Amino acid sequence: FFSGVMVECLNFFLFVVLFFCSLGSPDDAICRDGFAWVGMLSKPQAISDWHWFGKNRSRELNVTCVALKNLDENCKAKDLEILMWNQYWPIPWEVTLGEPATYKSPLPGEWWVQVSCANECPASVIFSVGLSTPSWHACPVTKSGQCSGHGFCDVTSPLTSPGVCRCDHDDTVGYWNGSECEDCGLRYFGQECKREVTCVL
């Protein structure tokens, strides 16, 4: 009897562990409905972007997603700190990865984000912020969403220009191309752009 109970408890424990592990962590995702900054975080370093909301001043900013994707497994962002600012609000809000939130300012103003860390090595990352404000877009928007739903909007450089779609390119989500990520990449075809053209000589 007791051995049966122990087996059931062990199975339940394994189910819980696998379930939560399958949810993934905030540092392996990219927000799709806002903008992203691609670059390297070293020790110490802070990046500040405010241009992305400068054309649409508001008192309220709805953040649907904050995520960080590490591009180098040998060096990951360490002691990460994210702050959200408004030009009329002197005290910044601390932002948590993957946590939606609404930020309010007493006056309509430009919004920007500051990211800092204390790495011991240069970490290549994609830091992204999702916005629920449909009136502003840094990249082209189609009926499938920004960058056709097959990429993310990179506003890294130059800072004053519109963003550039960086298209998905892997086996999981397909191989996409084009200024709006609307086409399949070279040598790929199909509805999901996952099928590769193979030539037999």
Backbone as JSON Lines, residues from 0, in Angstrom:
{"i":0,"aa":"F","n":[0.83,-1.22,0.0],"ca":[0.0,0.0,0.0],"c":[0.87,1.26,0.0]}
{"i":1,"aa":"F","n":[1.82,1.29,0.94],"ca":[2.67,2.47,1.05],"c":[3.53,2.68,-0.19]}
{"i":2,"aa":"S","n":[3.98,1.57,-0.79],"ca":[4.78,1.7,-2.0],"c":[3.95,2.29,-3.15]}
{"i":3,"aa":"G","n":[2.67,1.91,-3.22],"ca":[1.79,2.47,-4.24],"c":[1.59,3.96,-4.05]}
{"i":4,"aa":"V","n":[1.41,4.37,-2.78],"ca":[1.24,5.79,-2.48],"c":[2.49,6.57,-2.83]}
{"i":5,"aa":"M","n":[3.65,5.99,-2.52],"ca":[4.92,6.66,-2.83],"c":[5.08,6.83,-4.33]}
{"i":6,"aa":"V","n":[4.71,5.82,-5.09],"ca":[4.82,5.9,-6.55],"c":[3.91,6.99,-7.1]}
{"i":7,"aa":"E","n":[2.65,7.05,-6.57],"ca":[1.72,8.07,-7.03],"c":[2.22,9.47,-6.68]}
{"i":8,"aa":"C","n":[2.76,9.63,-5.48],"ca":[3.3,10.94,-5.07],"c":[4.47,11.35,-5.95]}
{"i":9,"aa":"L","n":[5.34,10.37,-6.26],"ca":[6.49,10.66,-7.11],"c":[6.05,11.06,-8.51]}
{"i":10,"aa":"N","n":[5.05,10.36,-9.03],"ca":[4.53,10.71,-10.35],"c":[3.93,12.11,-10.37]}
{"i":11,"aa":"F","n":[3.19,12.45,-9.3],"ca":[2.59,13.78,-9.22],"c":[3.68,14.85,-9.14]}
{"i":12,"aa":"F","n":[4.72,14.58,-8.35],"ca":[5.82,15.54,-8.22],"c":[6.5,15.78,-9.56]}
{"i":13,"aa":"L","n":[6.75,14.69,-10.29],"ca":[7.39,14.81,-11.6],"c":[6.5,15.59,-12.57]}
{"i":14,"aa":"F","n":[5.17,15.36,-12.48],"ca":[4.25,16.09,-13.34],"c":[4.31,17.59,-13.07]}
{"i":15,"aa":"V","n":[4.33,17.96,-11.79],"ca":[4.38,19.39,-11.42],"c":[5.67,20.02,-11.91]}
{"i":16,"aa":"V","n":[6.8,19.31,-11.71],"ca":[8.09,19.84,-12.14],"c":[8.12,20.03,-13.65]}
{"i":17,"aa":"L","n":[7.68,19.02,-14.39],"ca":[7.68,19.11,-15.84],"c":[6.74,20.18,-16.33]}
{"i":18,"aa":"F","n":[5.59,20.35,-15.65],"ca":[4.62,21.36,-16.06],"c":[5.2,22.76,-15.95]}
{"i":19,"aa":"F","n":[5.8,23.05,-14.8],"ca":[6.34,24.39,-14.6],"c":[7.59,24.63,-15.45]}
{"i":20,"aa":"C","n":[8.37,23.59,-15.67],"ca":[9.53,23.74,-16.53],"c":[9.1,24.02,-17.97]}
{"i":21,"aa":"S","n":[7.97,23.45,-18.38],"ca":[7.51,23.63,-19.75],"c":[6.99,25.04,-20.0]}
{"i":22,"aa":"L","n":[6.7,25.78,-18.92],"ca":[6.2,27.14,-19.1],"c":[7.28,28.06,-19.65]}
{"i":23,"aa":"G","n":[8.54,27.69,-19.43],"ca":[9.64,28.52,-19.91],"c":[9.9,29.68,-18.96]}
{"i":24,"aa":"S","n":[11.02,30.36,-19.15],"ca":[11.39,31.48,-18.31],"c":[11.4,32.75,-19.14]}
{"i":25,"aa":"P","n":[11.32,33.94,-18.49],"ca":[11.27,35.19,-19.24],"c":[12.5,35.44,-20.09]}
{"i":26,"aa":"D","n":[13.63,34.79,-19.79],"ca":[14.85,35.09,-20.53],"c":[15.01,34.22,-21.78]}
{"i":27,"aa":"D","n":[13.97,33.52,-22.19],"ca":[14.06,32.76,-23.44],"c":[12.96,33.17,-24.41]}
{"i":28,"aa":"A","n":[12.41,34.39,-24.23],"ca":[11.29,34.85,-25.04],"c":[11.59,36.21,-25.65]}
{"i":29,"aa":"I","n":[10.8,36.57,-26.66],"ca":[10.89,37.88,-27.29],"c":[9.47,38.44,-27.41]}
{"i":30,"aa":"C","n":[9.26,39.68,-26.97],"ca":[7.96,40.32,-27.1],"c":[7.72,40.66,-28.57]}
{"i":31,"aa":"R","n":[6.52,40.37,-29.06],"ca":[6.23,40.52,-30.48],"c":[5.46,41.78,-30.83]}
{"i":32,"aa":"D","n":[4.9,42.46,-29.85],"ca":[4.0,43.58,-30.16],"c":[4.58,44.93,-29.77]}
{"i":33,"aa":"G","n":[5.9,45.05,-29.68],"ca":[6.5,46.31,-29.28],"c":[7.79,46.58,-30.03]}
{"i":34,"aa":"F","n":[8.89,46.63,-29.32],"ca":[10.17,46.89,-29.94],"c":[11.24,46.07,-29.22]}
{"i":35,"aa":"A","n":[12.39,45.97,-29.84],"ca":[13.49,45.22,-29.25],"c":[14.81,45.95,-29.48]}
{"i":36,"aa":"W","n":[15.73,45.76,-28.56],"ca":[17.08,46.3,-28.66],"c":[18.03,45.11,-28.7]}
{"i":37,"aa":"V","n":[18.87,45.06,-29.7],"ca":[19.79,43.94,-29.87],"c":[21.21,44.44,-29.69]}
{"i":38,"aa":"G","n":[21.95,43.82,-28.81],"ca":[23.31,44.27,-28.6],"c":[24.01,43.48,-27.51]}
{"i":39,"aa":"M","n":[25.0,44.12,-26.91],"ca":[25.8,43.45,-25.88],"c":[25.73,44.23,-24.58]}
{"i":40,"aa":"L","n":[25.56,43.5,-23.49],"ca":[25.59,44.09,-22.16],"c":[26.91,43.68,-21.49]}
{"i":41,"aa":"S","n":[27.68,44.66,-21.07],"ca":[28.95,44.35,-20.42],"c":[28.95,44.95,-19.02]}
{"i":42,"aa":"K","n":[30.06,44.96,-18.34],"ca":[30.13,45.41,-16.96],"c":[30.92,46.71,-16.85]}
{"i":43,"aa":"P","n":[30.3,47.77,-16.28],"ca":[28.85,47.93,-16.16],"c":[28.34,48.64,-17.41]}
{"i":44,"aa":"Q","n":[27.08,48.54,-17.71],"ca":[26.55,49.19,-18.9],"c":[25.06,49.47,-18.72]}
{"i":45,"aa":"A","n":[24.63,50.59,-19.27],"ca":[23.21,50.93,-19.28],"c":[22.84,51.39,-20.67]}
{"i":46,"aa":"I","n":[21.68,51.0,-21.15],"ca":[21.19,51.48,-22.43],"c":[19.89,52.22,-22.19]}
{"i":47,"aa":"S","n":[19.7,53.32,-22.9],"ca":[18.49,54.12,-22.74],"c":[17.89,54.4,-24.1]}
{"i":48,"aa":"D","n":[16.63,54.07,-24.27],"ca":[15.9,54.37,-25.49],"c":[14.61,55.1,-25.13]}
{"i":49,"aa":"W","n":[14.41,56.28,-25.71],"ca":[13.17,57.0,-25.47],"c":[12.5,57.38,-26.77]}
{"i":50,"aa":"H","n":[13.21,57.25,-27.9],"ca":[12.69,57.69,-29.18],"c":[11.45,56.91,-29.62]}
{"i":51,"aa":"W","n":[11.34,55.67,-29.17],"ca":[10.29,54.79,-29.67],"c":[8.89,55.23,-29.26]}
{"i":52,"aa":"F","n":[8.78,56.1,-28.24],"ca":[7.45,56.58,-27.84],"c":[7.35,58.1,-27.94]}
{"i":53,"aa":"G","n":[8.34,58.73,-28.57],"ca":[8.38,60.18,-28.62],"c":[7.3,60.81,-29.46]}
{"i":54,"aa":"K","n":[6.74,60.08,-30.45],"ca":[5.73,60.65,-31.33],"c":[4.31,60.51,-30.78]}
{"i":55,"aa":"N","n":[4.18,59.85,-29.65],"ca":[2.85,59.63,-29.1],"c":[2.9,59.82,-27.58]}
{"i":56,"aa":"R","n":[2.89,61.07,-27.17],"ca":[2.98,61.35,-25.74],"c":[1.7,60.93,-25.03]}
{"i":57,"aa":"S","n":[1.84,60.39,-23.86],"ca":[0.67,59.95,-23.12],"c":[0.97,59.95,-21.63]}
{"i":58,"aa":"R","n":[-0.09,59.93,-20.85],"ca":[0.06,59.83,-19.39],"c":[0.19,58.39,-18.95]}
{"i":59,"aa":"E","n":[-0.24,57.48,-19.8],"ca":[-0.28,56.07,-19.4],"c":[0.41,55.21,-20.44]}
{"i":60,"aa":"L","n":[1.18,54.24,-19.98],"ca":[1.86,53.3,-20.86],"c":[1.55,51.88,-20.4]}
{"i":61,"aa":"N","n":[0.91,51.11,-21.28],"ca":[0.56,49.73,-20.95],"c":[1.61,48.78,-21.51]}
{"i":62,"aa":"V","n":[2.35,48.15,-20.63],"ca":[3.39,47.21,-21.02],"c":[2.84,45.8,-20.87]}
{"i":63,"aa":"T","n":[2.78,45.09,-21.98],"ca":[2.22,43.74,-21.96],"c":[3.28,42.66,-21.76]}
{"i":64,"aa":"C","n":[4.54,43.02,-22.0],"ca":[5.59,42.02,-21.95],"c":[6.95,42.69,-21.81]}
{"i":65,"aa":"V","n":[7.81,42.14,-20.99],"ca":[9.21,42.55,-20.89],"c":[10.03,41.27,-20.9]}
{"i":66,"aa":"A","n":[10.91,41.13,-21.88],"ca":[11.62,39.86,-22.01],"c":[13.08,40.08,-22.39]}
{"i":67,"aa":"L","n":[13.89,39.09,-22.1],"ca":[15.31,39.12,-22.43],"c":[15.71,37.76,-22.99]}
{"i":68,"aa":"K","n":[16.29,37.77,-24.18],"ca":[16.75,36.53,-24.79],"c":[18.27,36.56,-24.87]}
{"i":69,"aa":"N","n":[18.91,35.6,-24.25],"ca":[20.36,35.51,-24.3],"c":[20.79,34.83,-25.59]}
{"i":70,"aa":"L","n":[21.7,35.45,-26.31],"ca":[22.18,34.9,-27.57],"c":[23.45,34.08,-27.4]}
{"i":71,"aa":"D","n":[24.05,34.15,-26.23],"ca":[25.28,33.41,-25.96],"c":[25.12,32.65,-24.65]}
{"i":72,"aa":"E","n":[25.08,31.33,-24.71],"ca":[24.89,30.53,-23.51],"c":[26.09,30.61,-22.57]}
{"i":73,"aa":"N","n":[27.25,30.99,-23.1],"ca":[28.45,31.07,-22.27],"c":[28.52,32.35,-21.45]}
{"i":74,"aa":"C","n":[27.68,33.32,-21.8],"ca":[27.68,34.58,-21.05],"c":[26.26,35.13,-21.02]}
{"i":75,"aa":"K","n":[25.61,35.07,-19.89],"ca":[24.24,35.54,-19.75],"c":[24.2,36.82,-18.93]}
{"i":76,"aa":"A","n":[23.16,37.62,-19.18],"ca":[22.99,38.87,-18.45],"c":[22.91,38.61,-16.95]}
{"i":77,"aa":"K","n":[23.63,39.4,-16.18],"ca":[23.72,39.19,-14.74],"c":[23.31,40.47,-14.01]}
{"i":78,"aa":"D","n":[22.62,40.29,-12.88],"ca":[22.19,41.43,-12.04],"c":[21.45,42.47,-12.89]}
{"i":79,"aa":"L","n":[20.48,42.0,-13.65],"ca":[19.76,42.86,-14.57],"c":[18.81,43.79,-13.82]}
{"i":80,"aa":"E","n":[18.79,45.05,-14.23],"ca":[17.87,46.03,-13.65],"c":[17.21,46.79,-14.79]}
{"i":81,"aa":"I","n":[15.88,46.85,-14.76],"ca":[15.12,47.52,-15.81],"c":[14.27,48.62,-15.18]}
{"i":82,"aa":"L","n":[14.37,49.83,-15.72],"ca":[13.62,50.97,-15.2],"c":[12.79,51.6,-16.31]}
{"i":83,"aa":"M","n":[11.57,51.99,-15.99],"ca":[10.68,52.67,-16.94],"c":[10.54,54.13,-16.5]}
{"i":84,"aa":"W","n":[10.69,55.05,-17.47],"ca":[10.68,56.47,-17.15],"c":[9.64,57.22,-17.99]}
{"i":85,"aa":"N","n":[9.18,58.36,-17.45],"ca":[8.41,59.34,-18.19],"c":[9.05,60.69,-17.93]}
{"i":86,"aa":"Q","n":[9.11,61.56,-18.94],"ca":[9.84,62.82,-18.79],"c":[9.28,63.73,-17.7]}
{"i":87,"aa":"Y","n":[8.01,63.52,-17.3],"ca":[7.42,64.35,-16.25],"c":[7.33,63.62,-14.91]}
{"i":88,"aa":"W","n":[7.9,62.43,-14.87],"ca":[7.86,61.66,-13.62],"c":[9.3,61.4,-13.19]}
{"i":89,"aa":"P","n":[9.8,62.1,-12.16],"ca":[11.23,62.03,-11.81],"c":[11.66,60.69,-11.19]}
{"i":90,"aa":"I","n":[10.72,59.9,-10.72],"ca":[11.07,58.64,-10.05],"c":[10.77,57.48,-10.99]}
{"i":91,"aa":"P","n":[11.76,56.66,-11.32],"ca":[11.52,55.55,-12.25],"c":[10.8,54.38,-11.59]}
{"i":92,"aa":"W","n":[10.1,53.6,-12.42],"ca":[9.48,52.37,-11.95],"c":[10.42,51.21,-12.27]}
{"i":93,"aa":"E","n":[10.57,50.32,-11.34],"ca":[11.36,49.13,-11.62],"c":[10.47,48.09,-12.29]}
{"i":94,"aa":"V","n":[10.96,47.51,-13.39],"ca":[10.19,46.59,-14.19],"c":[10.72,45.17,-14.0]}
{"i":95,"aa":"T","n":[9.81,44.21,-13.92],"ca":[10.18,42.82,-13.77],"c":[9.99,42.1,-15.1]}
{"i":96,"aa":"L","n":[10.94,41.24,-15.45],"ca":[10.85,40.49,-16.69],"c":[9.57,39.68,-16.74]}
{"i":97,"aa":"G","n":[8.86,39.77,-17.84],"ca":[7.67,38.97,-18.06],"c":[6.45,39.39,-17.27]}
{"i":98,"aa":"E","n":[6.51,40.54,-16.61],"ca":[5.39,40.97,-15.77],"c":[4.65,42.16,-16.39]}
{"i":99,"aa":"P","n":[3.42,41.97,-16.9],"ca":[2.65,43.08,-17.48],"c":[2.35,44.13,-16.41]}
{"i":100,"aa":"A","n":[2.31,45.38,-16.82],"ca":[2.04,46.45,-15.86],"c":[1.6,47.7,-16.61]}
{"i":101,"aa":"T","n":[0.95,48.6,-15.89],"ca":[0.54,49.89,-16.43],"c":[1.24,50.99,-15.64]}
{"i":102,"aa":"Y","n":[1.88,51.92,-16.36],"ca":[2.61,53.0,-15.72],"c":[1.91,54.31,-16.04]}
{"i":103,"aa":"K","n":[1.76,55.17,-15.0],"ca":[1.03,56.41,-15.17],"c":[1.88,57.6,-14.74]}
{"i":104,"aa":"S","n":[1.76,58.68,-15.52],"ca":[2.47,59.92,-15.26],"c":[1.46,61.04,-15.05]}
{"i":105,"aa":"P","n":[1.8,62.06,-14.25],"ca":[0.85,63.15,-14.02],"c":[0.58,63.98,-15.27]}
{"i":106,"aa":"L","n":[1.53,64.0,-16.23],"ca":[1.36,64.76,-17.46],"c":[1.73,63.89,-18.66]}
{"i":107,"aa":"P","n":[1.12,64.14,-19.81],"ca":[1.49,63.39,-21.02],"c":[2.94,63.68,-21.4]}
{"i":108,"aa":"G","n":[3.71,62.67,-21.59],"ca":[5.12,62.86,-21.91],"c":[5.7,61.67,-22.65]}
{"i":109,"aa":"E","n":[6.96,61.8,-23.03],"ca":[7.65,60.73,-23.72],"c":[8.1,59.66,-22.72]}
{"i":110,"aa":"W","n":[8.04,58.41,-23.17],"ca":[8.42,57.29,-22.33],"c":[9.7,56.67,-22.86]}
{"i":111,"aa":"W","n":[10.51,56.15,-21.94],"ca":[11.69,55.43,-22.36],"c":[12.05,54.39,-21.31]}
{"i":112,"aa":"V","n":[12.95,53.52,-21.69],"ca":[13.34,52.42,-20.8],"c":[14.85,52.43,-20.64]}
{"i":113,"aa":"Q","n":[15.31,52.08,-19.44],"ca":[16.75,51.98,-19.18],"c":[17.05,50.57,-18.67]}
{"i":114,"aa":"V","n":[18.04,49.94,-19.26],"ca":[18.45,48.6,-18.88],"c":[19.9,48.64,-18.43]}
{"i":115,"aa":"S","n":[20.19,48.08,-17.28],"ca":[21.57,48.05,-16.8],"c":[21.87,46.68,-16.2]}
{"i":116,"aa":"C","n":[23.15,46.36,-16.15],"ca":[23.55,45.07,-15.6],"c":[24.97,45.17,-15.07]}
{"i":117,"aa":"A","n":[25.45,44.13,-14.44],"ca":[26.79,44.08,-13.89],"c":[27.43,42.75,-14.27]}
{"i":118,"aa":"N","n":[27.62,42.56,-15.55],"ca":[28.18,41.3,-16.04],"c":[29.69,41.24,-15.84]}
{"i":119,"aa":"E","n":[30.19,40.02,-15.82],"ca":[31.63,39.82,-15.78],"c":[32.16,39.52,-17.18]}
{"i":120,"aa":"C","n":[31.26,39.44,-18.16],"ca":[31.63,39.19,-19.54],"c":[30.6,39.86,-20.44]}
{"i":121,"aa":"P","n":[30.95,40.17,-21.67],"ca":[29.99,40.8,-22.58],"c":[28.92,39.82,-23.02]}
{"i":122,"aa":"A","n":[27.65,40.1,-22.67],"ca":[26.54,39.2,-22.99],"c":[25.75,39.74,-24.18]}
{"i":123,"aa":"S","n":[25.62,38.93,-25.21],"ca":[24.8,39.3,-26.37],"c":[23.35,38.98,-26.06]}
{"i":124,"aa":"V","n":[22.47,39.98,-26.13],"ca":[21.08,39.8,-25.73],"c":[20.12,40.48,-26.7]}
{"i":125,"aa":"I","n":[18.87,40.06,-26.65],"ca":[17.77,40.78,-27.28],"c":[16.83,41.18,-26.16]}
{"i":126,"aa":"F","n":[16.77,42.46,-25.86],"ca":[15.85,42.97,-24.83],"c":[14.64,43.55,-25.53]}
{"i":127,"aa":"S","n":[13.45,43.11,-25.14],"ca":[12.24,43.55,-25.84],"c":[11.15,43.98,-24.87]}
{"i":128,"aa":"V","n":[10.33,44.93,-25.33],"ca":[9.2,45.45,-24.56],"c":[7.96,45.39,-25.43]}
{"i":129,"aa":"G","n":[6.9,44.78,-24.92],"ca":[5.63,44.73,-25.63],"c":[4.71,45.84,-25.18]}
{"i":130,"aa":"L","n":[3.97,46.44,-26.12],"ca":[3.06,47.54,-25.81],"c":[1.67,47.2,-26.29]}
{"i":131,"aa":"S","n":[0.66,47.62,-25.52],"ca":[-0.73,47.38,-25.93],"c":[-1.33,48.59,-26.6]}
{"i":132,"aa":"T","n":[-0.49,49.57,-26.95],"ca":[-0.97,50.79,-27.59],"c":[-0.96,50.6,-29.1]}
{"i":133,"aa":"P","n":[-2.11,50.46,-29.75],"ca":[-2.15,50.17,-31.18],"c":[-1.85,51.36,-32.07]}
{"i":134,"aa":"S","n":[-1.81,52.56,-31.51],"ca":[-1.64,53.76,-32.34],"c":[-0.18,54.03,-32.68]}
{"i":135,"aa":"W","n":[0.74,53.29,-32.08],"ca":[2.16,53.5,-32.38],"c":[2.79,52.17,-32.75]}
{"i":136,"aa":"H","n":[3.55,52.18,-33.86],"ca":[4.28,51.0,-34.28],"c":[5.61,51.42,-34.87]}
{"i":137,"aa":"A","n":[6.67,50.77,-34.47],"ca":[7.99,51.09,-35.0],"c":[8.25,50.36,-36.3]}
{"i":138,"aa":"C","n":[7.55,49.26,-36.54],"ca":[7.74,48.44,-37.74],"c":[6.42,48.26,-38.48]}
{"i":139,"aa":"P","n":[6.48,47.82,-39.74],"ca":[5.24,47.61,-40.51],"c":[4.3,46.63,-39.82]}
{"i":140,"aa":"V","n":[3.0,46.9,-39.94],"ca":[1.98,46.05,-39.32],"c":[1.05,45.53,-40.41]}
{"i":141,"aa":"T","n":[0.83,44.24,-40.43],"ca":[-0.11,43.62,-41.35],"c":[-1.27,43.04,-40.55]}
{"i":142,"aa":"K","n":[-2.19,42.37,-41.22],"ca":[-3.32,41.77,-40.52],"c":[-2.87,40.68,-39.56]}
{"i":143,"aa":"S","n":[-1.66,40.17,-39.76],"ca":[-1.12,39.15,-38.86],"c":[-0.32,39.75,-37.72]}
{"i":144,"aa":"G","n":[-0.21,41.09,-37.69],"ca":[0.51,41.75,-36.62],"c":[1.79,42.39,-37.12]}
{"i":145,"aa":"Q","n":[2.56,42.93,-36.18],"ca":[3.83,43.57,-36.51],"c":[4.8,42.55,-37.09]}
{"i":146,"aa":"C","n":[5.46,42.92,-38.18],"ca":[6.39,42.01,-38.88],"c":[5.69,40.72,-39.28]}
{"i":147,"aa":"S","n":[4.41,40.84,-39.62],"ca":[3.58,39.72,-40.07],"c":[3.49,38.59,-39.06]}
{"i":148,"aa":"G","n":[3.88,38.86,-37.81],"ca":[3.84,37.82,-36.78],"c":[4.96,36.81,-36.91]}
{"i":149,"aa":"H","n":[5.95,37.12,-37.77],"ca":[7.04,36.17,-37.99],"c":[8.4,36.78,-37.69]}
{"i":150,"aa":"G","n":[8.45,37.71,-36.74],"ca":[9.71,38.33,-36.38],"c":[9.5,39.35,-35.29]}
{"i":151,"aa":"F","n":[10.55,40.09,-34.97],"ca":[10.44,41.15,-33.96],"c":[10.99,42.45,-34.53]}
{"i":152,"aa":"C","n":[10.61,43.56,-33.9],"ca":[10.97,44.89,-34.39],"c":[12.25,45.38,-33.71]}
{"i":153,"aa":"D","n":[13.31,45.53,-34.47],"ca":[14.61,45.94,-33.96],"c":[14.77,47.44,-34.16]}
{"i":154,"aa":"V","n":[14.9,48.19,-33.05],"ca":[15.09,49.64,-33.13],"c":[16.49,50.02,-32.66]}
{"i":155,"aa":"T","n":[17.41,49.1,-32.76],"ca":[18.76,49.31,-32.23],"c":[19.47,50.49,-32.88]}
{"i":156,"aa":"S","n":[19.5,50.54,-34.2],"ca":[20.28,51.56,-34.89],"c":[19.7,51.8,-36.28]}
{"i":157,"aa":"P","n":[19.7,53.07,-36.74],"ca":[19.94,54.25,-35.91],"c":[18.75,54.55,-35.01]}
{"i":158,"aa":"L","n":[18.99,55.2,-33.9],"ca":[17.97,55.38,-32.88],"c":[16.8,56.25,-33.33]}
{"i":159,"aa":"T","n":[17.02,57.13,-34.28],"ca":[15.97,58.07,-34.67],"c":[15.13,57.57,-35.83]}
{"i":160,"aa":"S","n":[15.45,56.42,-36.39],"ca":[14.71,55.93,-37.55],"c":[13.7,54.87,-37.13]}
{"i":161,"aa":"P","n":[12.75,54.55,-38.04],"ca":[11.8,53.47,-37.73],"c":[12.53,52.15,-37.53]}
{"i":162,"aa":"G","n":[11.86,51.22,-36.91],"ca":[12.47,49.93,-36.65],"c":[12.58,49.08,-37.9]}
{"i":163,"aa":"V","n":[13.34,48.0,-37.79],"ca":[13.55,47.05,-38.88],"c":[13.1,45.67,-38.4]}
{"i":164,"aa":"C","n":[12.32,44.98,-39.23],"ca":[11.87,43.64,-38.87],"c":[13.03,42.65,-38.95]}
{"i":165,"aa":"R","n":[13.24,41.92,-37.88],"ca":[14.2,40.82,-37.86],"c":[13.38,39.53,-37.89]}
{"i":166,"aa":"C","n":[13.44,38.85,-39.01],"ca":[12.55,37.72,-39.24],"c":[13.0,36.45,-38.53]}
{"i":167,"aa":"D","n":[12.02,35.63,-38.15],"ca":[12.3,34.33,-37.54],"c":[13.08,33.47,-38.52]}
{"i":168,"aa":"H","n":[13.93,32.63,-37.96],"ca":[14.77,31.8,-38.82],"c":[15.24,30.57,-38.06]}
{"i":169,"aa":"D","n":[14.31,29.65,-37.8],"ca":[14.7,28.39,-37.17],"c":[13.64,27.33,-37.45]}
{"i":170,"aa":"D","n":[13.94,26.1,-37.03],"ca":[13.05,24.97,-37.34],"c":[11.71,25.06,-36.63]}
{"i":171,"aa":"T","n":[11.65,25.75,-35.49],"ca":[10.43,25.78,-34.69],"c":[9.37,26.69,-35.3]}
{"i":172,"aa":"V","n":[9.74,27.9,-35.7],"ca":[8.77,28.9,-36.18],"c":[8.89,29.16,-37.67]}
{"i":173,"aa":"G","n":[9.83,28.53,-38.33],"ca":[9.96,28.68,-39.77],"c":[11.08,29.63,-40.16]}
{"i":174,"aa":"Y","n":[11.34,29.66,-41.47],"ca":[12.4,30.5,-42.03],"c":[11.76,31.57,-42.91]}
{"i":175,"aa":"W","n":[11.77,32.81,-42.41],"ca":[11.04,33.9,-43.07],"c":[11.99,34.97,-43.57]}
{"i":176,"aa":"N","n":[11.48,35.8,-44.52],"ca":[12.3,36.84,-45.12],"c":[11.39,37.97,-45.6]}
{"i":177,"aa":"G","n":[11.99,39.08,-46.04],"ca":[11.23,40.22,-46.53],"c":[11.23,41.36,-45.54]}
{"i":178,"aa":"S","n":[10.93,42.57,-46.02],"ca":[10.92,43.76,-45.15],"c":[9.86,43.67,-44.06]}
{"i":179,"aa":"E","n":[8.79,42.88,-44.32],"ca":[7.74,42.68,-43.33],"c":[7.66,41.22,-42.89]}
{"i":180,"aa":"C","n":[8.7,40.44,-43.19],"ca":[8.74,39.01,-42.87],"c":[7.54,38.28,-43.46]}
{"i":181,"aa":"E","n":[7.19,38.67,-44.69],"ca":[6.0,38.13,-45.34],"c":[6.31,36.97,-46.28]}
{"i":182,"aa":"D","n":[7.58,36.74,-46.58],"ca":[7.96,35.7,-47.52],"c":[8.8,34.63,-46.85]}
{"i":183,"aa":"C","n":[8.86,33.49,-47.5],"ca":[9.74,32.42,-47.01],"c":[11.18,32.78,-47.32]}
{"i":184,"aa":"G","n":[12.07,32.31,-46.47],"ca":[13.49,32.53,-46.7],"c":[14.01,31.71,-47.87]}
{"i":185,"aa":"L","n":[15.22,32.0,-48.28],"ca":[15.84,31.31,-49.4],"c":[15.89,29.81,-49.15]}
{"i":186,"aa":"R","n":[15.41,29.04,-50.11],"ca":[15.41,27.57,-50.1],"c":[14.32,26.98,-49.21]}
{"i":187,"aa":"Y","n":[13.37,27.82,-48.74],"ca":[12.28,27.29,-47.91],"c":[10.94,27.64,-48.53]}
{"i":188,"aa":"F","n":[9.94,26.79,-48.3],"ca":[8.61,27.02,-48.85],"c":[7.58,26.38,-47.94]}
{"i":189,"aa":"G","n":[6.29,26.54,-48.3],"ca":[5.21,25.99,-47.49],"c":[4.51,27.07,-46.7]}
{"i":190,"aa":"Q","n":[3.36,26.73,-46.14],"ca":[2.57,27.7,-45.39],"c":[3.31,28.22,-44.17]}
{"i":191,"aa":"E","n":[4.12,27.41,-43.56],"ca":[4.88,27.81,-42.37],"c":[6.35,28.04,-42.68]}
{"i":192,"aa":"C","n":[6.71,27.97,-43.95],"ca":[8.1,28.19,-44.39],"c":[9.09,27.3,-43.64]}
{"i":193,"aa":"K","n":[8.69,26.05,-43.45],"ca":[9.55,25.09,-42.77],"c":[10.11,24.02,-43.7]}
{"i":194,"aa":"R","n":[9.53,23.91,-44.89],"ca":[9.96,22.88,-45.83],"c":[11.13,23.38,-46.67]}
{"i":195,"aa":"E","n":[12.2,22.63,-46.69],"ca":[13.41,23.05,-47.37],"c":[13.49,22.4,-48.75]}
{"i":196,"aa":"V","n":[13.91,23.19,-49.72],"ca":[14.09,22.69,-51.06],"c":[15.37,21.85,-51.11]}
{"i":197,"aa":"T","n":[15.27,20.65,-51.57],"ca":[16.45,19.78,-51.7],"c":[16.61,19.38,-53.16]}
{"i":198,"aa":"C","n":[17.79,19.53,-53.64],"ca":[18.09,19.21,-55.03],"c":[18.94,17.95,-55.09]}
{"i":199,"aa":"V","n":[18.54,17.02,-55.93],"ca":[19.28,15.78,-56.1],"c":[19.95,15.79,-57.46]}
{"i":200,"aa":"L","n":[21.25,15.73,-57.47],"ca":[22.0,15.76,-58.73],"c":[22.2,14.35,-59.25]}
